[in-house]
Amino acid sequence: MTPVGMDVREALDCNWKVVIDAFSEGYHIIGVHPELLSVIDLEAGNSRHGFFGDHGMAVSPFEVKRTAECSLEEQVEGIRSLPGTFPTVAEVLPRFEEMVAVHRDADGVLSFPEGMTVRTLLQQATRETLTAKGLDVSALADDQMSDNQGWFLFPNFFMTIRAGEATTIMAYPHPDGDPNKCVWHVTAYMWLPEEVRAQYRAQPVEVTEPNSYPYFLALQQDYEQMPRQQQGLRNKGLDHMSLIHEELSIARFHTVIDRYLADKAA
């Protein structure tokens, strides 16, 4: 895949492990990314976790929420708002809109046959859009057309990936040795036909002025939250933390770190 949209390095006012914590779970969406609450299923127990040695992954199903309470029009509007957080959804929207239009009657009223949902329409629109671009997705499941899988490679690499796109985030200790700072490297990838890859390839950017780079909405929200998290962790009144099921990946990460530190001290 081709790096498009961003290939950015920037110093942050937080420890590198805060970055990994922030992208290891979806529980923080409730307080940090309100725009996603209508389309990411965060009900307790619905997220899925897997651990592979020191590495791991987590998936929170992509599903329009409260379908029993929201009209179809409201659910469709939720999909239309996604490019603010998942920019690559924008290229799928034209086909998605065509498919929605098929199910409107002469008065414009929208209704779906049994078994069809906004989620399944988005999955089909994504599959057809990628296929039309020349990407063979025939071996991928429908969930891979919509759900973002978060993969963590110990110690400092995180990637969200779905069909045709991925975003990678790496965090490093700051070169001046200050534990309250780090450097992150964010890259967004998209599958593109070979003949157009060069014109869309992102150029590397080194950000030297804080708050000067225009990250997309969800990433900007994390960018603003992580320094506040660092300040909270430095609170001398904090002597322990309680984690819930949706934060299993964080618990696993720090357990592995503790093991490495213990081995080094032995």
C-alpha positions in Angstrom: 0.0 0.0 0.0 1.0 3.6 -0.6 1.5 6.2 2.2 -1.1 8.8 1.5 -2.4 11.7 3.5 0.3 11.7 6.1 3.8 10.5 7.0 4.4 12.6 10.0 6.9 12.8 12.9 6.3 15.1 15.9 7.5 15.4 19.5 4.7 15.0 22.1 4.5 16.0 25.7 4.0 12.5 27.0 5.9 9.3 27.6 6.0 6.9 24.7 4.1 4.3 26.7 1.1 6.8 26.9 0.9 6.7 23.1 0.8 2.9 23.1 -1.8 2.9 25.9 -4.0 5.4 24.0 -4.2 3.1 20.9 -4.4 -0.2 22.6 -8.1 0.0 23.6 -11.3 1.5 22.5 -12.8 2.3 25.9 -11.5 5.9 25.8 -13.8 6.6 22.8 -16.6 7.2 25.2 -14.9 10.3 26.6 -12.5 11.4 23.8 -14.2 10.5 20.4 -18.0 11.2 20.9 -18.5 11.3 17.1 -17.7 7.5 17.0 -20.2 6.5 19.6 -23.0 6.0 17.0 -20.9 3.6 14.9 -18.5 1.7 17.1 -19.9 -1.1 19.3 -18.4 -0.5 22.7 -21.0 -2.5 24.7 -19.2 -4.4 27.5 -17.9 -7.8 26.4 -18.3 -7.1 22.6 -14.7 -6.2 21.9 -12.5 -9.1 21.0 -8.9 -9.5 22.1 -6.1 -11.8 21.0 -2.5 -12.2 22.3 0.4 -13.7 20.4 3.5 -14.0 22.5 4.3 -10.4 23.5 2.1 -9.0 20.8 -1.7 -8.6 20.5 -4.7 -7.3 18.7 -8.2 -6.0 19.5 -11.4 -5.5 17.5 -14.4 -3.5 18.4 -17.2 -4.3 15.9 -18.2 -1.4 13.5 -21.9 -1.2 13.9 -24.5 1.6 13.8 -25.7 1.7 17.4 -29.2 1.8 18.8 -30.7 0.6 15.5 -34.0 -0.1 17.4 -34.2 3.6 18.4 -32.7 5.3 15.3 -34.4 5.7 12.0 -32.8 4.4 8.9 -32.1 8.0 7.8 -30.3 8.6 11.1 -28.2 5.5 10.6 -27.3 6.5 7.0 -26.3 10.0 8.3 -24.0 8.3 10.8 -22.1 6.7 7.9 -22.0 10.0 6.0 -20.2 11.6 9.0 -17.4 9.0 9.1 -14.9 10.7 6.7 -14.2 13.2 9.5 -12.7 10.3 11.5 -11.9 7.7 8.9 -10.9 9.8 5.8 -10.8 6.9 3.4 -14.5 6.2 3.8 -15.1 9.2 1.6 -14.2 7.2 -1.6 -16.8 4.6 -0.6 -19.6 7.0 0.0 -20.6 7.5 -3.7 -21.3 3.8 -4.1 -22.9 3.6 -0.7 -25.3 6.4 -1.6 -26.2 4.7 -4.9 -27.1 1.5 -3.0 -29.2 3.5 -0.4 -31.1 5.2 -3.2 -32.2 1.9 -4.6 -34.3 1.3 -1.4 -36.2 4.6 -1.5 -39.8 4.6 -2.7 -41.3 7.2 -5.0 -41.8 9.6 -2.0 -38.2 9.2 -0.9 -39.0 7.0 2.1 -36.2 4.6 2.9 -36.8 0.9 3.8 -34.6 -2.2 3.7 -35.6 -5.8 3.1 -35.1 -8.3 6.0 -31.5 -9.0 6.7 -30.1 -5.8 5.2 -28.6 -3.2 7.4 -26.6 0.0 7.0 -23.6 -2.1 8.1 -24.0 -4.6 5.4 -24.6 -1.9 2.7 -21.3 -0.2 3.8 -19.5 -3.5 3.6 -20.8 -4.2 0.1 -20.1 -0.7 -1.1 -16.5 -1.0 0.2 -16.0 -4.4 -1.5 -17.3 -3.1 -4.8 -15.3 0.2 -4.6 -12.1 -1.7 -3.9 -12.7 -4.3 -6.6 -13.4 -1.5 -9.1 -10.0 0.0 -8.3 -8.3 -3.3 -9.0 -7.8 -4.7 -5.5 -8.8 -8.4 -5.2 -10.7 -8.6 -1.9 -12.5 -11.8 -2.7 -10.7 -13.8 0.1 -11.6 -11.2 2.8 -14.6 -11.5 5.0 -17.3 -8.9 5.2 -16.1 -7.8 8.6 -12.8 -6.9 7.1 -14.7 -4.4 4.8 -15.8 -2.4 7.8 -14.2 -3.3 11.2 -10.9 -1.7 12.2 -8.5 -4.3 13.6 -5.9 -2.9 16.0 -2.6 -4.8 15.9 0.1 -4.1 18.5 3.7 -5.3 18.0 5.7 -5.0 21.2 7.1 -2.7 22.2 6.1 0.4 20.2 4.2 -0.4 17.0 0.5 0.0 16.5 -1.6 -0.4 13.4 -5.3 -0.2 12.6 -6.1 -2.1 9.4 -9.2 -2.8 7.3 -9.6 -3.7 3.6 -7.5 -1.4 1.4 -6.1 0.9 4.2 -4.0 1.0 7.3 -2.8 3.6 9.8 0.5 2.9 11.7 1.6 4.7 14.8 5.1 4.2 16.4 6.3 6.0 19.5 9.9 6.4 20.7 11.6 7.9 23.8 12.5 11.5 23.2 16.1 11.9 22.2 16.8 14.4 25.0 16.0 11.7 27.6 13.0 13.5 29.2 10.5 10.7 30.2 7.7 13.3 29.9 8.3 13.5 26.2 8.4 11.2 23.2 8.3 11.3 19.4 5.5 9.7 17.4 5.5 8.7 13.8 2.1 8.4 12.1 1.6 7.1 8.6 -1.6 6.5 6.7 -1.7 3.9 3.9 -4.2 3.2 1.1 -4.1 0.7 -1.7 -4.0 2.5 -5.0 -3.6 1.3 -8.6 0.1 1.4 -9.6 -0.4 4.0 -12.2 -1.5 6.7 -9.7 0.5 5.8 -6.6 3.3 8.3 -7.3 0.9 11.3 -7.5 -0.8 10.5 -4.1 2.3 9.5 -2.2 2.7 11.5 1.0 5.9 13.3 1.6 7.6 13.0 5.1 6.8 15.8 7.4 8.8 16.8 10.6 6.5 18.9 12.8 8.5 21.5 14.8 5.7 23.8 15.9 3.1 22.1 18.3 -0.5 22.2 17.0 0.5 23.2 13.6 -0.2 20.0 11.7 -3.8 19.3 10.7 -4.4 15.7 11.9 -7.8 14.2 11.0 -10.4 14.5 13.8 -9.9 11.3 15.8 -6.1 11.6 15.7 -6.3 15.3 16.7 -8.4 14.4 19.7 -5.9 11.8 20.8 -3.1 14.3 20.2 -4.7 16.7 22.6 -5.6 14.1 25.2 -2.3 12.4 25.6 -0.4 15.3 27.3 -3.3 15.6 29.7 -3.0 11.8 30.4 0.7 12.3 31.1 0.0 15.0 33.7 -2.6 12.8 35.3 -0.2 9.9 35.6 2.3 12.2 37.3 -0.2 13.0 40.0 1.4 11.9 43.3 -2.0 11.0 44.7 -2.3 8.2 42.1 -1.2 4.9 43.6 -3.1 2.4 41.5 -5.5 2.1 38.5 -8.4 -0.2 37.9 -8.8 -1.6 34.3 -11.9 -3.1 32.8 -12.3 -5.9 30.2 -12.1 -3.4 27.3 -8.6 -2.4 28.5 -7.1 -5.9 28.5 -4.6 -4.9 25.9 -3.2 -2.2 28.2 -2.9 -4.7 31.1 -1.1 -7.1 28.8 1.3 -4.4 27.5 2.4 -3.4 31.0 2.7 -7.0 32.2 5.1 -7.7 29.3 7.1 -4.5 30.1 7.3 -5.5 33.8 8.7 -8.9 32.8 11.4 -7.4 30.6 12.4 -5.0 33.4 12.5 -7.7 35.9 14.7 -9.8 33.7 17.0 -6.9 33.2 17.3 -6.3 36.9 17.9 -9.9 37.8 
